[in-house]
Amino acid sequence: MDSIISMNNVNKYYGDFHVLKDINLTVKPKEKIVLLGPSGSGKSTLVRLINRLEEHQHGQIIVDGITLNENVKNIEKIRSEVGMVFQSFNLFPHLSILENLTLAPIKVRKENKASAEKRAMELLERVKIADQALKYPGQLSGGQQQRVAIARALCMQPKIMLFDEPTSALDPEMVKEVLDVMVDLAKEGMTMMCVTHEMGFAKEVADRVIFMDAGQIVEEDNPHQFFSGPKSERGQQFLSQIL
Amino acid sequence: MSLEKQGVATGWNFLSQESGFEIGETLIEYWSDETYLKALWVGLLNTVYVALIGNVLAVLVGLFIGVFSMSPNWMISRICRFYVEIARNIPLLLQLFFWYSLFNELLPAVDQAYSLGDMVFLSQRGLKFPWFMAGHWEIPTLSGFDFTGGGTLTPEFLSLIMGLVFYTGAYNAEIVRAGIESIPRGQWEAAQSLGLTRIQMLIKVIIPQSMQVAIPPMISQLLNLSKNSSLAVAIGFPDFVTIANTTLNQTGQAVEVISLIMIIYLFMSLSTSFIANLYHRSIAHKGAER
């Protein structure tokens, strides 16, 4: 299999509003893709189509060999293979950090508690937060919560990780601790799709930058090329405003 | 003084007098030659019994209907909403009359009772079922005009429970629904993105959080059901109010009996809310402190 995600002529509407227009995109295993673009351009929606948090109306999406459609079992299967990290963390506030990590492995993968907890502790170690394992999300800082959220997604041993503006809700001094974790993850060969405004991160890890505007993919390029001079006028305009 | 003219002495002495009346159903043994105090105790136990069973069932109904009224299946959610609107908008007293007449009019006479494997019988005499008594299982058998042996739920008890549960269950369902709706969409999305099924999401993520919101208003529904159980007097179930009423009529001790009713209900309500609040506190603040 040469592509782990493929989208063919995907169209998505919110009522009459045409959010995504004729999206064609293939992602290879271990590829790291950063999605850039002004707000409202559809980048988050595109990412959320991949684990079907949003439904598309036309076109075809195949993730890890499974075509996304109404089939609930397929959707649940794909979701267990695709990790997602949200802007607002969305940890489960009534569960301890450790329970946040082990819930899905135990319930979805039917893994036994001991082995799920063992892997969870290793992951918490990796995101440098193992000493907080028995606390509750409300007792952690934003940066710590987001690292827990990443560990929670990883605890399902996903093949793909989706990031939807993971650092946008963080205080500036906490952005780096989260980005460091993401960079490490990228170096280990995870397939990643990130919506982000962190240009430094995009330059460092992206294999490909996808620039979107008004629901369309305007430009796809390697980061070096994109940041040194976008081909499209809209891309140039975008870069001139943020850099 | 008019009380003296009627031969009524104030005070609590009447409690030790012989009551002289029978009680249709009792949880403990009771005879008509026992005291008013014993009769009132029997009534109180019946009230507590109804409140306990009624509340447990009403909370279960509330949970199920509340969750299913959020179902993505249009039919299921419509049916749940329909039930809630019906049950909340008809006065409880009328509903009790409805259930009582249903049990008395619609069910067959005792010799034509509906039976389930000749073990469980439903008729105008209520629901008869096998029950463990004096060291062995007794199966109800028809002899003469009624069944003997086994356990009984009388039509009065059944209609009271049905009415209270049907009515309060609808309010509980609305509370559960509001609790579920108060959970941010991100919680659903996070649970979905981990691959949890809808049932797993509800049980592990959504319901535990919505309970923290739902419990305080639910406590007031527990109290409502307990207090509303006093409408038993309208359909002749011998709860505390029914028996206190008879006591009042026979002794004329209005002030004492009414105060007794008020004190008992006040005590029952306060202890219910005390226990429920303890439970709420034990689950509410988990992890909330920063």
HADDOCK unambig.tbl for C-alpha pairs under 7 A between the chains (distance, minus, plus):
assign (segid A and resid 51 and name CA) (segid B and resid 193 and name CA) 6.75 0.50 0.50
assign (segid A and resid 53 and name CA) (segid B and resid 189 and name CA) 6.89 0.50 0.50
assign (segid A and resid 76 and name CA) (segid B and resid 195 and name CA) 4.80 0.50 0.50
assign (segid A and resid 76 and name CA) (segid B and resid 196 and name CA) 6.95 0.50 0.50
assign (segid A and resid 76 and name CA) (segid B and resid 197 and name CA) 6.97 0.50 0.50
assign (segid A and resid 77 and name CA) (segid B and resid 195 and name CA) 6.71 0.50 0.50
assign (segid A and resid 79 and name CA) (segid B and resid 193 and name CA) 5.26 0.50 0.50
assign (segid A and resid 79 and name CA) (segid B and resid 194 and name CA) 5.84 0.50 0.50
assign (segid A and resid 79 and name CA) (segid B and resid 195 and name CA) 4.63 0.50 0.50
assign (segid A and resid 80 and name CA) (segid B and resid 194 and name CA) 5.46 0.50 0.50
assign (segid A and resid 80 and name CA) (segid B and resid 195 and name CA) 4.51 0.50 0.50
assign (segid A and resid 83 and name CA) (segid B and resid 193 and name CA) 6.71 0.50 0.50
assign (segid A and resid 83 and name CA) (segid B and resid 194 and name CA) 6.77 0.50 0.50
assign (segid A and resid 84 and name CA) (segid B and resid 193 and name CA) 6.26 0.50 0.50
assign (segid A and resid 90 and name CA) (segid B and resid 186 and name CA) 5.60 0.50 0.50
assign (segid A and resid 90 and name CA) (segid B and resid 187 and name CA) 5.68 0.50 0.50
assign (segid A and resid 90 and name CA) (segid B and resid 190 and name CA) 6.02 0.50 0.50
assign (segid A and resid 92 and name CA) (segid B and resid 187 and name CA) 6.88 0.50 0.50
assign (segid A and resid 92 and name CA) (segid B and resid 205 and name CA) 6.90 0.50 0.50
assign (segid A and resid 93 and name CA) (segid B and resid 287 and name CA) 6.98 0.50 0.50
assign (segid A and resid 94 and name CA) (segid B and resid 209 and name CA) 6.60 0.50 0.50
assign (segid A and resid 94 and name CA) (segid B and resid 286 and name CA) 6.64 0.50 0.50
assign (segid A and resid 94 and name CA) (segid B and resid 287 and name CA) 6.69 0.50 0.50
assign (segid A and resid 104 and name CA) (segid B and resid 194 and name CA) 6.13 0.50 0.50
assign (segid A and resid 104 and name CA) (segid B and resid 196 and name CA) 6.63 0.50 0.50
assign (segid A and resid 108 and name CA) (segid B and resid 195 and name CA) 6.57 0.50 0.50
assign (segid A and resid 108 and name CA) (segid B and resid 196 and name CA) 5.97 0.50 0.50
assign (segid A and resid 136 and name CA) (segid B and resid 287 and name CA) 4.71 0.50 0.50
assign (segid A and resid 137 and name CA) (segid B and resid 287 and name CA) 6.91 0.50 0.50
assign (segid A and resid 138 and name CA) (segid B and resid 287 and name CA) 5.86 0.50 0.50
assign (segid A and resid 138 and name CA) (segid B and resid 288 and name CA) 5.63 0.50 0.50
assign (segid A and resid 138 and name CA) (segid B and resid 289 and name CA) 6.76 0.50 0.50
assign (segid A and resid 138 and name CA) (segid B and resid 290 and name CA) 6.01 0.50 0.50
assign (segid A and resid 139 and name CA) (segid B and resid 287 and name CA) 6.69 0.50 0.50
assign (segid A and resid 139 and name CA) (segid B and resid 289 and name CA) 6.45 0.50 0.50
assign (segid A and resid 139 and name CA) (segid B and resid 290 and name CA) 4.53 0.50 0.50
